[in-house]
Amino acid sequence: QRPQVMLAPHWLEDPPDQAVFGPPGGPLRREHDLWALTERPGPPPRLHFDCGIDDFLLEENRAFRRHLLEHGIEHIYRERAGGHGWRYCGENLPESIAWLGRTLIDCAPNSEVLP
């Protein structure tokens, strides 16, 4: 079941975040809502996400993973040591970016890979 906190975590209510994500319940948020994207017709998006075991968003990430498993959607999910901060990002973001690069290359097989 989709937790209510996923609809609008408190940090998305801050004015700077609304400039990026739009207002709660707005069309931009609805268009890019990962829960909704997984239920639309057609192939689901490729997903790779991880979360620190001390992150305040851990339960929301686990709930989303359960949703993906229940719908048979392939994804990569990892839980690692750490919280929701720059240290965690510094240690784990390189692997996520490498995955994104490989995924983009897979989506455009005729593109040239630069060294």
Long-range contacts (C-beta under 8 A, 24 or more apart in sequence): 1-63, 2-35, 2-63, 2-67, 3-59, 3-60, 3-63, 5-60, 6-35, 6-60, 6-63, 6-64, 9-57, 9-60, 34-64, 35-64, 35-67, 38-67, 38-68, 38-71, 38-73, 39-71, 44-71, 44-73, 44-74, 46-74, 46-75, 46-103, 47-73, 47-74, 47-75, 47-76, 47-77, 48-75, 48-76, 48-77, 48-96, 48-99, 48-100, 48-103, 49-75, 49-76, 49-77, 49-96, 50-77, 50-78, 50-79, 50-80, 50-92, 50-96, 51-77, 51-78, 51-79, 51-80, 52-79, 52-80, 52-81, 52-82, 52-83, 52-84, 52-88, 53-79, 53-80, 53-81, 53-82, 54-81, 54-82, 54-83, 54-84, 55-82, 55-83, 55-84, 55-88, 56-83, 56-84, 57-84
